[in-house]
Amino acid sequence: AYDKAYMVRLNLARNQKAPNKALDFLAKDKGDEIRYLVASNTQTSEFTLKQLAKDNLNDIRRAVTDNKNTPKEVISQLIYDEHEEVRLAAAKALYPHKPFI
């Protein structure tokens, strides 16, 4: 996680067997794609997902809504996100059987 090589950090972020501590560290990475992969990784802790739900990029916040480990209260907050795609993804995560147009 501390590696300076972007590809090493990228591959660790996408690794479904990566340790939580490494993913927690990578969640603060400057690389948008790395943070996105951490938000999408099913090994990412609830604590880190809560932090990523506040990320300045809407794609990362949307990825948080799709992660099965994201607490419902975090997804509920993202219903009020400034970006429509994040709001819609949050609604779909909370109400998967309701059709949304």
N, C-alpha and C positions, 0 to 999 in steps of 0.2 A: 504493500500500500504506500510505502514511503519512496518507492522507486521513481526516479526522475523521468524514466522513459514512459511516454504517453501510452504506447501500446500495452505495456505491462500493466499499467493501472486500468486501462480499458478492459483487458481480458480478465483481470481480477474482479472488476465491477460486474461483469456478466456471468462470472462463475457461480453456479448455484450451490457450490460447496464452500464458498468463501466464508471465513470466520466473520462473525458479527462485528468484531472490533475493527477489522479491515474495512468493512462496508461503512461503518460509522465514520471512519477517517475519510474515506473516499467521498462521502456525502458532502464534504466541504471543499472538494476539488474545484479548481477553476474551470476545468473542462466540462462544458454543458452535457456532452454525450456521456461522460462518466457519471455525472449526477443522475442523468436520465436512466442509465442502466442500474444504478443503485436503487432508484425509486421503483424500478420494475422487478428487481431481484426478490424472489420469495423468501430469501434468507435475511432480508433487511429487517432490523428490529422495529418495533412500534415506535420507540423513542425517535429513531432516525427518520422514520416516515413522517412523524409529526413535524420534524424540522424541515424536511423536504416539501411538506405541504405549504410552507411559507416561501418557497423559492421564487425568485423573480421571473422565471420562465414558465409560461403556462403549460408547455409540453411536459415539464417535470411534475407540475402539480396534477396534471391529467394522469400521468403514469402512477402517481400516488393513489388516485381513485381506483385504478385497476389492480392494485396489489392486494391480494387476499389477506395480508397481515395488517392492513391499515384499519385502525379502530373506527367504528361507525361514527363516533363523535367528530373525528377529523373529517371524514367524508361529509358529514352533515354541515360542517363549516364551509366546505368547498362548494356547497350548493349556492352560496352567496358570492362566489368568486367574480372578479370583474370580467373575465373572459367567458363567453358563452359556451365554448367547447368544454371547458373545465366544469362549468355548472351542469351541462348535459351529461358528461361522464359521471359526475357525482350522483346525479339523479338516477342514472342507469344502474350504478353500483348499489344504491340504497333500495331501489325498486326494480329488480331485474325482470319482473314479469309484466310490467306496465309498458305499453307502447308509448314512445316519445317521438314526436314529429319535429 
